[in-house]
């Protein structure tokens, strides 16, 4: 679902941002320090902005009206699909490359969202 508030929209954010802008930047598996994270320090990273509250589920692009005029969207699964398409089109994510390995994860409710869309990733990256 999407509604008003800075966490519930990506409106106003630049189209392309670095992962360094996220709260978990540089921690654990996201660390760019080879001493701390020898396996993934040089890996490509992508992050989906928290812009919905439906655990990245739903495929309805039509807004639902609450309290007369407040619009809520339940289309998080469509957003996850769009992220995969953008990673392919604009950033070279290639499922034909046997060297490509993808770790699909999330933090807090985003972890549930990652689970909810794991089937979608598995189909996109056979």
N, C-alpha and C positions, 0 to 999 in steps of 0.2 A: 504494500500500500504506500502511496505517496501523498503527502499533505504538506501543510505549511511548516516552516521552521528550517534552520540551517542544516540539520542532519538529514532531513527528509527530501532534499532536492540537490541536484547538481547544477542548478541554475546559478550562473555567475562564476562557476569554476572554469579555468582555462580548459580547452579541449585536450591538451596534452600536458601531463604533469609528471614530475619525477616521484618515485616511491619515497624519496627522502621527506616528502611532505606528510607522511603518515605517522601516527603515534608509535608504531612498532619499528620504525626504521632503525636499522643497524643492530637489532637484537636477535640473538639466536640464529635461526636458519636464514634470517634476512641480513645478517652481518656481512659486510664487505671485507672484513678483516680475515685474511687467509689463516692466521694463527688461531683465531676463534672458530672459524667456519671453513675448514679446508675443502670440504666437498662442494659447497655452493657459493663461495665468496664471489666467483666470477660468473655466476648464472644470471640469465635474464630474469627480471621480476616484473610482474604486473599486479595491479591492485584495483579492485572495484570499489568506488566510493560508496559509502553508506548512504543510499538515497531511497530506501524503502524499508518497510517494517514487516513485510510478509514472508520473511525467511527465504527470499529469492524464489518464491513460487508464484503461480498465477500466470495466465496467458490472455487476460482480458484487457485489451487496450482502451475499452470504453470506461470512462470514469463513473464511479458510483457517487451519488450525491448524499451528503450527510448534513443534517441540520439546515436543509434548504439550499445552501449555496456552496458548502465546502466539498471540494472534489477529492476523492480518493481513487487511486489506480491500483489494481491488483495484477501486476504484469511482471513480476520479478524474474520469472523463468525466461520471458522474452528478453529482458535485460542481460541475463547471463548468456543467452544465445548470441546476442549482439556483441558482447565482449569478445566471445570466441571469433566471431566473424571479423571484427576489427583487428584482433591480434593476427589473424591470417592475412587479411588484405593490406594492412598498413605496417605490420611489424615482422612479417615473414615467418609466422608460425606455420610449420610445414609437417603434416602428418606422414608424408612420404619419406622423410628423412629418418632412418633407423637410429640415428644418434640423438634425436629429440626425445627428451624425457620431461614429463609434466608432473608437477606436484600441485594438486588442486586442494586448497585448504582455506580456512577462514578463522576469524577470531570471534569469540562470543556467538551471537546469533548468526554471524557470517559462517561459522563452522557448520551450523545446521543447514544454512543455505548451500554450502559446498556439498554436503551430503545430498540435499534435495536435487542437485543438478549433476551429480557424478555420472548418472546414466547418459546425460547429454554430452558430457565430455568424452566418455568412453566411445560413443558413436562418432564423435567428431575427430577423435585421435585414435583410430584402431591400432 
